[in-house]
């Protein structure tokens, strides 16, 4: 018998014929979270549904969705729910995306205003099919939020805009408060984990943001438990600091399905604490490092701490002069 796979309805058609990886080790207690279900969680879900919005909280299967949505915190994922990349770690749907929704920037802005967000995180799928990688759409979203919810600070988590000349500049000129682009893992893992990306291109992207506008905070994040070595993580920290990146997040990789990259190990909370101490010593203004840390987890509170850390640093420099 021949099995015919319908790639239109499959979430990850490029992974369908891969053999299942070994079962992940049993999750330790520090990974477990409560199932969502509070009334405020339901309100947030209803708002997202009513405005036909996509969130990375759902698409990436974030373990913190119950906590965040119960606080009316949601990370909006623009430009559709289908990514043109096929990273081995990611649970976002892959395939051929649909056309952009011209009304989406205002829909996101209206949701930000309705939720009363003080700090909003906007991310997107990779759109290699677009000439600008979706940069203009993201800039339009930033401007719509500024106009509709002027009190909110804005954090964008962008693709790498690989081979998209001028795309980065378009987003930076819209002046988000935080420009985040995740490295995801150490360079030795890229061919297996993030084959469509280039590690040093991502480093240069973050460096370029600071060159274009030093006032914008820059941020990047990685997952651990993918087989990286400790010395590789420390070198990655140095690479980010060479690009003057302000904020580093480190979280545990969790395998979405057995077609995805396996979990090699569960890093202990003690090890996450050690990474945090070292990263602060290397000069990051803000570090979030724990098993459940994700790019947008506690983003608003962490932004306030980072802004205060910069102000304190500038004050010390002024006093020294």
N, C-alpha and C positions, 0 to 999 in steps of 0.2 A: 504494500500500500504506500502511496506517495502522499505526504502531508504538505498541503499548500498553506503558506503563511501569508496572511493579509497584512502587508506592511502599512496600510493606511490606518489600521486600528491598533497596531502594536506600539508600545511606548518606546521601545529601544530595538528597532528592527536590525540594526547593525550588530547587536549582541545575541540575536536569537539562535544562531548556529554555534555559538561558543559552548564548550562543555561547562557544566556547572563547576564552580570553584569549590574547594573544601568548605565545609560548614565553619562559620566563624566560631571562635572560642565562646564559651558561655559568657554573657555580659556580667561584669562584676556589679556589685551593689551601687557603686558610685555613678553608674551609667543610667540606672533606672529612673524613669519620671512618671508622674501621675497622668492618667488619661484625661484629656480635656473634657469640659462639660459645664462650666459655670454659666450663669445667665449673661454675663458681660461677654464671655467667649461667643455665645450664640448671637448677641447683638453685632459683634464685629463680623462674624461670618455672614449674617444677613445683609450688612452694608456692602461687603465685598461682592456678594452675589447680586444685589440689586443694581450695582453699577457695572456689572460684568467685568470686574477687575481680576487680575491674576496676581497671586502672591507667591513669593519664593518659599514662604513658610509651608505652604501645601505642596508645591511642585517638587521641592527638594526634600520633603519628608522631614522637616526640622523637628528634633525632639522637644524643643522649647515652645512649640506653638500653643500649648495649653496655657502656660504662664503668660506669654506675651499677649495673646489675644484676650486674655482675661483682664489685661491692663489697657486694652484698646491700642496695642502696638502691633502694627503689621508692616511687613516689608513688601512694597509694591514691585512687581516684576512686569516691566513694560515690554512692548513689541511682540506680544504673543506668548504662547506657552511651548513653542517648539524651537529648539536650538539647532544651529547648523553644525555644531561640533558634536563629538561623541566621546567625551572624556570618560575614562574607565571608572571614575568614582561617583559620577553625578546621576541623580535620579530624574532630572528634567527631561522631558520628551525630546527626542531627536528626529530630524526629518526635514521636509521642505516647509518653511513657515508660510503663513498667509500674509496678505498685504497689511501694511500698518493701518491702524485705526487713527484717523486724523483727530478724532474727538477724545482720544485717550488722555493726552496731557491734562485737559480740563477735568475729565472724570477723576483722575488721580488727585488733582488739586481740590476738587469738591469733597472727596473722601477725607483728605487731610483736614480740611476745615470742619467737617462734620464730626470727626473723631476728636478734634481739638488737640491735635498733635503739636507738641513743642519742638520735636525733632523728628524728621521723617527720613527714612531710608528708601531709596529708589534704585533698583537694580534692573538688569535686563538679560535676556538670552543673547547669545552671540548671533549676529545677523551678517554673516559673511556674504550673503546674497545681495546686500545693499551696498551701493557705491560708497556711502559714508559710514557703513557699519551701524547705522542708526543714531549717529551722533547728533544730528539735527533734531530728531525726535526727542532724545534725552534732554537737549538744551531747551526745547519747547516745554518740556515737562517742568524743568527747573523754573522757567519764567512764569508758567501758569501757577505754580505753587507760590512763588513770590507775590504775585498779584492777588491771589485768592486768600492766602493765609500768610500775610506778611510777617507775623511774629514767629513763624516756624524756621528753625535752622534746617539745612538740607544736606544730606549725605548721599552721594551717588556711589554705587558699586558697579564699575564698568567692565566691559570686555576689554581685550587687549588692543583692539583696532589694528590688528596686524594687516599690513599692506593697504591701509586706508589713509592716504595723505590728507592732512588737515583735520581729521576727525577729532583727535585729542584737543586741538586748539579750539574747536567749536564748543566742546563741553566746558573747557576751562574758562572761556570767555563768558559763559553764562553764570559764572561765579558761584558754584556750590560751596558750602562751608567746609565740607570734607570730600576729598576725592579718594575713593578706595578702589584698589585693584589687587586682587588676591594672587599671590604666587602659587598657592595651593599645596605645593610640596617642594622638596629639594631637587636640584637639577638632575641628579642621577636617576630620578624616578620619571622624568618627563616623557620619555618614549613609551613607557607602559601606562602612565597615569593620565598624562595631559598631552597626547601626541600632536594635537593641532596647534599647540602654543610653543613659544620659545622663551626660555627663562630669562635670558639677558635682554630680550626685547621688553619684557615686563619690567625689569629693573630700570631700563632706560625710559620707559613710559612714565614711571613714577618720578624719576629724576627730572624729566621734562616739565612735569606739572609745576615743580618748585621753581624751575627757571622761568616759566611763563607767569606765575603768580605766587610769590613766596608766602603770601598771606593765607593761602588755602592749606588746610591741614591735609596731610597725606597719610594713608593707612593701607596696610596689607595684612593678609592672614594666611595661615597654613594649617593643614591637618597633620597629625602624627598618628603612628600606628600603621603606616604604609610600607614599612621596611627601611625607613631612613635611619641613619646613624646619628648619634648625638653630636659629633663634631660637624656633621653636615648642617644640622640645624643652627649651630653657633656660627658657621660661615655664612649661612643665609641671613642671619641677623646683621652681620657685618656688611653684607651686600646691600641690605636695605638702609642701613645707617649711612653708607657711602652715597646713597641717593637722598639723604636727609629725610627719610620717612619718619613720621611722628608717632605712629600708633601701630602696634603689632598685636594680632590675635592668634592664639594657638588653641586648637581644639582636637578632640579625638575623632578620627575617621570611623564612621559606621557604615557598613556595607548595605546598600539598598536592597539588592537581590543577589542571588548566587551567580548571576551573569556578570556582576560587577567585580572590580578588584577586591580580593579578599582582605580581611583584617589580619594583619600580621601579628599585632599585639595590642593589648589595652595598656596604655601608659598610665601609671599610677598618679593620683593627685599630688603625691610628694614630688614626682618628677616634673609635673606641670608647675609646681611652686618654684622648683629650682630654675626652670626656664624663665619664669617671670622675674626672678631676682637678677639673673644674668642679663636679661634684656634691658631692664632698668639701668643696670650698671653700664651698659653699652650706650646709653643716651636717649632711649625712646622716652617721649613725654608720657605715654600711656601704654600699658600692656595688660591684656586680658588673656589669661592662660589657665584653662581648666578643662576637664573632660567634656563638658557641655557648652563650652564657649563656641559661638558662631559669630560671623561677621557683624550681624546686626543685633546680637543679644546684648541688652542693656546699653544700646548705642547712645541713647540720649544722656543717660547718667555719665557714661564714659566720656562723651563729648564735653560735658561741663567740666569734668576733672581735667581733661586735656587742655582746655582753654585756660583753666586756672594755672596749670603747670607751666604753660607758655608765658603767662603774665608774670609768674613768680621768677622764671628764668630771666626774662627781660629786665625785671626789676633788679635782680642780682648783678646782671651785667652793667646796668646803669650805675649802680652803687660802686662797683669796682672801678669804673671810669672816673 
